[in-house]
Amino acid sequence: MIVTVEPVGQSQTNHWRLTALDEGDWKIHLEVAELDQSITRLIRAYPSTQKRIHEIERNIIIPLTAEVHHQVSQLRRELASPVIQKIPFRLLTPEDQVRLLEPPDVRDYLLEVLRASRKEEDTNRPLVQELLLNISPIYSPVHGCCIPYDPKLADHLVAIRNHAPFEEHLAYNLMGIDGDDRYGQTWFKQNIAALLLHEKYGHGFFFSETTLGKQLAILYRHGLEPGADSKQLRSPYPRSLYSNYESVIDLIYDSVTIVNEGFATWLEQIILPRLSDLIGQAAYRRRDFLFYRDSSMADLAQESEYFQRFKPQRVSKYREGCEYLELIQGYFEPDWGPKCAVQAMVKATDVDLGITESGGQVQFGLQAEQLKATLLNEQSKDAQSDERLRAIHDVLRDHIDEITQEQEKLQCHRSCLHSDCPINGIICTKLGW
């Protein structure tokens, strides 16, 4: 065994840090010549987290990405566009994720949360809740899919008294629990496949291919997102712009939550069983976790101006949109029902809010008050993607036979989209979209 040895602290010579260069079980023999004493101990050297991440990327993520890409492209070519293929999907240590994604003030705070979590030895439920709230798989239109990986930290926190209720969430947020066979290799592969579908192909499609998602991606790139600290934005631009549109930006982001999260959930639910029997089993537990272990929509509805006006129908942010897409899929033949669900989502997000980018700056086509009034208008569903999805569902449900006849004539099972797509046609006729 090869080790490097260094003193801990500049003035301490009685504490030493040993760093193993090779993993495995080894004997270490220590002699203190001045005292004529020696001791031998068996130690286990584990691979570094970064080394484990590299191995996972090579042996699991790359092969799974190829399988997922093939299956998604069979559903709709646009779901596997060259733009989506280029979206990074990376495992990161929690600290690296925080450094990559967060502005300086939030970054320092979350790094301290992580340091405290690693040192904690007693029950500290608020600390674990804060960790779970801020460290989880996420899609960034700027950085792509970021998946925090630290099963050792999850194991450390679960082992602490009274932290057992957090076990499942810690496993999902940190990609497993070290030493727990329930979260072994099979569980891990299943979760990687689910996250590829949910983050890369689900959210990736929304932000890179839909009218509404592309506009939100512009806001993201310029740091114009809910909760942004205006002091961290450059002055006068974009700080002044954010100050003028801050409440509108909150409304825009809230208005896409149900459709964006619902579509990503629907996509993983339909594609996971197509990968393999073993991977497909993840669909059931993922559905249970996302539908019944999440209550973020209920929390959001209490403070969101948008959701106080347009009441969500489920407490989970993943559930309502997914269920509407499943209903739409089920109204039509299995050969083209899933394609129809994708098209319903595309039409629901076909919303032009007038947000563009020119000369490296964000341009709003409407004044803040005009845009706010449009987003909160209960008489018109033109600007709210979730309200549009509900209306699209109702129209498609009421005209199933008429649409099916047209689909059979056009042989929709062979190709999609036709210029005279029956889904588009009925939505345009009945809803004007």
N, C-alpha and C positions, 0 to 999 in steps of 0.2 A: 504494500500500500504506500502511495506517495502522498505526503501532506505538506502543506506550508504552515509555518508557525510564526505567529506575531504576538507581541504583548498587547493586552487590552488596556488602553489608556497610556498616556505618555510616561507616567511616572510609576506604573505598576509593573512589577516583575514577578508577582506571585499569581497572576491570572494570565492565561494564554489561550488564544483562539486557534484551533486547529481546523484547517479547511482541507477536506479530502479531495483529491483529484480523480479518484476512481470510486464508483459506487460498489456496494457489496458489504459482506460481513468480514471484519478484519480484527486481528489482535493488535493492541497497541501496548508497547512496553516502555515504561518511564523509569529512568534511573536518576537519582540525585547523588552524585559522586561524593559531595562534601559530607553527606550523612550516611553514606554506604547503604542506602535504602532503594528499593525498586518495587514496582507494582505492574501487573499485567491485567488488562481488561479487554473483553470482547466488545466491539462497537459495530454499529451498522451505519454505513455511509449511504445517504439517499442522494439521488440525482437532484440537481438544482431544478427549481421550478421552470427556469428558462429552457433547460435542456429537455425537460419533459414536454414543454410546449412545442419545441422543434420536432420532437419525435411524433407527437400527436398530429402535427400539421402534415408531416410526411406520410405517416402510416394510416391515418384515419380521415383527415379533412380532405386531402386531395382526391383520394378515391371516391369518397362520398359525394363530393362536389360534382364529379363527372356523372355519377348515377342520377343525382338530383337534377342536374341540368338536362339530361336526356329526357327524363319523365316530364319535367315542366315544359320543355319544348314541344312534346307531344300534345299537351293540352292547348297551348296557344303559343305561336312563335314569338309573339311580342313579349311574353313572359321571360324569354331567355335571349333578349336582344344583346348585341355586343356591348352596349352601355352597362347593362345589368351584369354581364359576365365579368366586367372589369371591376366591379365593386369589391373592395377588399373584405375578407372575412378572417378576422384575426383573434387568436386567444392572447390575452394580456394578463399580467399580474394586476391585481386591483390597483396598486400604486401607479403602474404604468397607464392604466386606463384613466385614472384621475388626472395624471399629468397631461395626457393627450387631449382630453375633452373639456376640462373645466377651466374657467377664468381664474386668475391668481388668488382672489380672496376665497372662493369656494374650494379651490385646489388645496390651499393650506389647511382649511378646516377639515376636509375629508381625509387628508393624509394624517391629521391628528386623530381622527376617528379610527382609522386603520391601525395606527400605532397603539392606541388604547385598547383596541379589540385584541391585538396580538398579546398584550401584557395582562389582560383581564383574567383574574382567577376566581372571581366571585360573581354571583348573580347580578346581571346588569341588563335588564330587559330594554330600557330606553336606548342603550348603546347598540344592542343588536338590531332594534327596530330602525335606528338611524342608518346603520350599515345596510340593511336590506332595502331601505327606501332609496339609497343613493348609489349602490353598487349592484348592478344587474346587467344582463345582456341588453344592448341598445343599438339602434341604427342611427347613424349620423350621416346626413347628406354630404358632409364634408369629409369625414374619415371612414365611412363605411360601417361595417358590422363589427362591433367591439364586444367581445365575450370575456368577462372576468373569469380567471381560472385560479382557484386556490383551495383545493379540497382539504389541505392541512389546516387552514384557518377555519373552515367550516367544522372540521373535526374538533378543533380546540374549543370552539364556542359551544358546540352541542354537548360536549362532555361536562360543561359547567352546570351546576345544580340549577334547576328550574328553567333551563334553556331548551329542553326537549321539544316544547311546542313549536319552536322555530326550525326544527330539523329539516322539514321538507323544503321550506323556502330557502334555507341556507344551501341545501343541496342544489336546487335549481339555479340559484343566483351565482354560486361559485363552482358549478360543474362537478358536484359530487361531494362525498365525505370520505376522507382517507380512512382506509381500513374497514369500511362498512361494505360487505358483499352486496347489499341491496342496491348500491350505487356503483357497481363494478363496470367492467368493460362493455357489456351489452347495453346497460342503461346509458352509459356515456355515449356510445355510438348513436343510440336512438335520439338522444338529446341534441347531438351535433346535427343530425339530419333534420330534426324539427326546427332548430334555430337557423339552419341554412335556408329552409323554406320560409320561415316566418320573417326573418330579418333581411336576408339578401334578396330573395325573390318576391316576398310579399311587400315589405316596406320599400324595397328597391324599385319595384314596379310602380308603386304609388308615386314616389318622389321623382322618378326619372321618365315616366311614360304618360302620366295623366296630366290634364290641364291644370288642375288645382294643385297637385303635388309639385309640379315644376315651379309654381309660384312660391310655395312654401320653402322649397330648396333655395330660392333666391334670398328669402329672408334669413334662413339659417346661415348662408355663406357670409352674410354681413352682420351676424350677431344679433339680429332682430328677432328675438324669441321670448316667450313668456318668462318673467322673472329675471330678465337680464339687468345687470347693474349698469345704469347709464353712465356712471363714473368711469367704467372700464371701456366705454366706447369713445372713439376719437371725437373731438369737438372742433368745429361746429357740426361736421357730418361724420358719422351718422347719428351722433347723440341727439341733435335737435329733431331729426326725423323720428327717432324712437320716442322721444317725449311727446310728439304730436300724435303718434299712432299707437301708443302703448296699449290702451284699452282695446283698440281694434285688433291688434296682433293677438291679444288673448282670445278674442272672439273667434278669429280665424283658426287658430290652433285647436280650440275646443270643438269647433264645428266639424273638423275632419276626424276626430278621435274614433267615433263609432265605426265609420266606414274603413278607415285606414287599419285599425287594429282588427276589425272584424274580417277584412279581406285576408290579412296575413294569417289569421287563425284558420279561416276556411281553406286556404291554400295548403297549409300543413296537414289539415285533416283529410283532404282529398288525395294528396300525393304520397303521404307516408305509407299507406297500405300498398301502393304500387311499387315500392322499392323492393321489399322482400317481406316474407311472413314475420321474420324476427323484428325488423325495423318497424313494420306496420303495427305491431302491438303497442308501440308508443302512442298511437293516436288516441287510445282510450284513456290512458293516464294523463296525457297532455290536455285532453278535453276536460277531464275532471279538475285538473289543476287550474286551468285558465278560466273555466266557467264558475267553479265553486270555491276556489281558494283566493280569488281576487275580489276585492270590494272597492277598488279605486274609483269606479264610476259613482258610487254612492257618496264617497268623500268629495269628489270633484263637484258633484251636483249641489252640494251645500254652499259652495263658495263661488261657483262659476255663474257669471251673468247670463251666459249663453244657455246653460242647462237649467237655469231657473225659468227661462222662457220656453225652452224646448225640452221637456222632461224625458230623460232616458228611461227605457223600459226594463233595464236589467242593472244589477249592482256591479257586474263585471264589465269592464270596458271592452272585453274581447267577445262577449256573447251575442249581443243583439245583431250586430252587423253580420256575424258569421251565420246566425240562424236565418236571417233574411236571404242570404246567398244560398244556403242549403235548401230553403223552400223553393227559390227560383230554379235551382238546378233540378229539383225533383219534379217540377211541373212539366218538364220536357224529356224527350227520349235520352237514355243513358249515353248514346253516342255523341250527343251535342248539348245535353243539359249543362255540363260544366262550362262549356264555351259560352253559353247564354248567361251564366252567372258572372263570368268575367266581364261580358259586355254590359251587363247591368251595372257593375261597379264602375266601368269606364264612363258610362253615361251619368251616373250619380256624381262623379267627380269632374264632369265636363263643365266647370264653372270658371269663367273668366272674371277675376276681381280687378283686373287692370294693373296687376303688379308685374313690372318688367325690370330689366337691367340694361343700363346704357352707360357707356363710358366708365364702368366700374362703380356705378351708383344705382341704388334702388329707386325706381320711379313708381309712384302710386297714381293711377289714372283717375281716382276719385278722392275728394276731400275726406278727411277722417270722419266727420259727422255723417256724410253721405254713405260711406261704406258701413259704418256702424248701424245706421238705420236700415240698410239693405240686409245685413246679417241678422238683425233682430226682427225683421218684418214677418209677422205671423200669417199675413194674408198671401204672401208669395213664397214659394219654396225654391226660387231660382238660385239663391246663393248658398243654401244650406245642404251639404252633401248627404247628411243623414236623413233629412226630411225628403230629399229627392229619392233616396234609396227606398224609403217606406212607400212613397207614391208610385215608384216604378214597380215595386213588388205588387201593389194592389192592381195596377193596370195589367200586368202580365198574368196575374192569377185570373182576372176577369175575362181574358181573351185567349186562353190556352188553346182551344180548338182552332180558332182562326190562325193563330201563329204557327201551330203544328202543321197545318195543311200547307202553309207557305214554305215551311222548313223542309217538308218532304219533297215539294216540287223543286226546290233549290239544291236538294241533297246537301244539307248543311253538315252532315256527318263527314263529308269529304273535304270541305274547305271552309274557312272562315277568315275574313269577313267578305260577304257579298256587298256590292254597292247598294243593293236593295234589301239589306238585312231586315227580316221581319221584326226583330227586337227593336232596332232603331226606328223602323217605320211606325210601329204602334206607339212608341214613346213620343215620337214627334207629333203624331196625329192627336193623341189624347192629352199630352202634357205640354206640347210646344217646345220640347228640348231636342 
